[in-house]
């Protein structure tokens, strides 16, 4: 029963995202050159959701980093960010985030359907520190949010 619900949910999400370009990039650091290149890439390919890993910033990214998008970030575990087109009505879900877990979430609206999207990073040595287990438990909790 549970697996058929998951399959139906994935089919629905696939249909909703059909016309919402999504991109994921491990940037291994944000510099002014990276910001400029990403802004050009977003504009050229009409990206609506940009998920970034290993941003390596000590502070949260400036929320005005990409015009027409809201950007949310966390700096733990080398840092992650997610930039979402303002047309999708992004709202950060800090209640799903945990200290020490490299993940950031947002609620978005596609065709009047609320969906949770996120950007996550798990260090290569996470299995020795139970970081992977923490990340997976966090994702399971987020799955139940909507």
Secondary structure, DSSP 8 states (H G I E B T S, - for coil): -HHHHHHHHHHHHHHHGGGS-EEEEE-SS--HHHHHHHHHHHHHHT-SEEEEE----SS---TTSSTTEEEEEE-GGG-EEEEEEGGG--EE-GGG--TT--EEEEEEEETTEEEEEEEE---TTHHHHTHHHHHHHHHHHHHTT-
